[in-house]
């Protein structure tokens, strides 16, 4: 792993540069991008994604994984991992507001912070019509 894993509280995984882009924005806004480990599924089959995510969990100690799409390959890989890893929480459909909220709650237990972040992420979505 190329990232410093000492302060990692969660993994962000998704298509292309999705995870890196979101975490880069968290870093720019809060300076707290280091609480996340990022992973892309580019060039990986489902088994490779599952193996890489399992290794990331083991090496970082993270117990929360944020993914981009509810039915995407990263989410499917995490759902397989959940069967043998009690205490790991999956959050799908993550957005920047949710990650910002999670990053600012380092005093909270990561799973509780993830549940709070979900609510913030949902509340941040709105439509403005002309």
C-alpha positions as CSV (number, residue, x, y, z in Angstrom):
1,X,0.0,0.0,0.0
2,X,1.3,3.4,-0.9
3,X,-0.7,5.5,1.5
4,X,0.1,6.1,5.2
5,X,-2.3,3.8,6.9
6,X,-1.8,4.9,10.5
7,X,-4.7,7.4,10.5
8,X,-7.0,5.6,8.1
9,X,-10.6,5.3,9.4
10,X,-12.4,4.3,6.2
11,X,-11.8,3.0,2.6
12,X,-13.4,4.8,-0.4
13,X,-13.7,2.6,-3.5
14,X,-15.2,3.1,-6.9
15,X,-15.0,3.4,-10.6
16,X,-12.1,5.3,-12.2
17,X,-10.7,8.2,-10.2
18,X,-14.0,8.5,-8.2
19,X,-12.4,7.8,-4.8
20,X,-9.2,9.8,-5.4
21,X,-11.3,12.8,-6.6
22,X,-13.6,12.8,-3.5
23,X,-10.8,12.3,-1.1
24,X,-8.8,15.1,-2.8
25,X,-11.7,17.4,-2.3
26,X,-12.0,16.4,1.4
27,X,-8.3,17.2,1.7
28,X,-8.6,20.5,0.0
29,X,-11.6,21.6,2.2
30,X,-10.6,20.1,5.6
31,X,-7.0,18.9,5.4
32,X,-8.3,15.5,6.6
33,X,-8.0,13.4,3.5
34,X,-5.6,11.1,5.4
35,X,-8.5,9.4,7.2
36,X,-9.4,7.7,4.0
37,X,-7.7,5.0,1.9
38,X,-8.7,5.1,-1.7
39,X,-9.1,2.3,-4.2
40,X,-10.2,2.1,-7.9
41,X,-11.7,-0.9,-9.6
42,X,-10.1,0.0,-12.9
43,X,-8.7,-3.1,-14.6
44,X,-9.8,-5.5,-11.8
45,X,-12.3,-8.3,-11.8
46,X,-14.7,-8.9,-8.9
47,X,-12.3,-11.4,-7.2
48,X,-9.4,-8.9,-7.5
49,X,-11.4,-6.1,-6.0
50,X,-12.5,-8.4,-3.2
51,X,-8.9,-9.4,-2.5
52,X,-7.6,-5.8,-2.7
53,X,-10.4,-4.6,-0.3
54,X,-9.7,-7.4,2.1
55,X,-6.0,-6.5,2.1
56,X,-6.8,-2.9,2.6
57,X,-9.1,-3.7,5.6
58,X,-6.3,-5.9,7.1
59,X,-3.5,-3.3,6.6
60,X,-5.4,-0.2,7.6
61,X,-7.7,-1.5,10.4
62,X,-10.6,0.4,8.7
63,X,-14.0,-0.9,9.5
64,X,-16.0,1.3,7.1
65,X,-16.0,1.1,3.3
66,X,-17.7,3.8,1.2
67,X,-18.5,2.9,-2.4
68,X,-19.9,4.8,-5.4
69,X,-22.8,2.6,-6.7
70,X,-25.2,0.3,-4.8
71,X,-24.9,-2.4,-7.5
72,X,-21.4,-1.6,-8.7
73,X,-18.5,-4.1,-8.6
74,X,-16.9,-2.5,-5.5
75,X,-20.1,-2.8,-3.6
76,X,-20.6,-6.4,-4.7
77,X,-17.0,-7.2,-3.6
78,X,-17.6,-5.6,-0.2
79,X,-20.9,-7.5,0.3
80,X,-19.0,-10.7,-0.3
81,X,-16.4,-9.6,2.3
82,X,-19.1,-8.8,4.9
83,X,-20.1,-12.4,5.1
84,X,-16.8,-13.2,6.8
85,X,-16.0,-9.9,8.5
86,X,-18.3,-8.9,11.3
87,X,-18.0,-5.3,12.3
88,X,-17.4,-4.0,8.8
89,X,-19.9,-1.5,7.5
90,X,-20.6,-0.7,3.9
91,X,-22.0,2.7,2.8
92,X,-23.0,2.9,-0.9
93,X,-23.8,5.9,-3.0
94,X,-21.3,8.1,-1.1
95,X,-21.0,11.8,-1.9
96,X,-18.7,14.6,-0.9
97,X,-21.0,15.9,1.9
98,X,-21.0,12.5,3.5
99,X,-17.2,12.1,3.4
100,X,-16.7,15.7,4.7
101,X,-19.0,14.9,7.7
102,X,-17.3,11.5,8.4
103,X,-13.8,13.2,8.3
104,X,-14.8,15.7,10.9
105,X,-16.0,13.2,13.4
106,X,-12.8,11.5,14.4
107,X,-13.9,11.4,18.0
108,X,-16.8,9.2,17.2
109,X,-16.5,5.4,16.6
110,X,-16.1,5.0,12.8
111,X,-19.4,3.0,12.3
112,X,-21.4,5.6,14.2
113,X,-19.6,8.4,12.3
114,X,-20.6,6.6,9.0
115,X,-24.2,6.4,10.0
116,X,-24.2,10.2,10.8
117,X,-22.4,10.9,7.5
118,X,-25.2,9.1,5.6
119,X,-27.8,11.5,7.0
120,X,-25.6,14.5,6.1
121,X,-25.1,13.1,2.6
122,X,-28.8,12.6,2.0
123,X,-29.6,16.0,3.3
124,X,-27.1,17.7,1.0
125,X,-29.0,16.6,-2.1
126,X,-31.6,19.0,-3.5
127,X,-32.9,20.4,-6.7
128,X,-33.2,24.0,-7.6
129,X,-35.4,24.9,-10.5
130,X,-35.6,28.2,-12.4
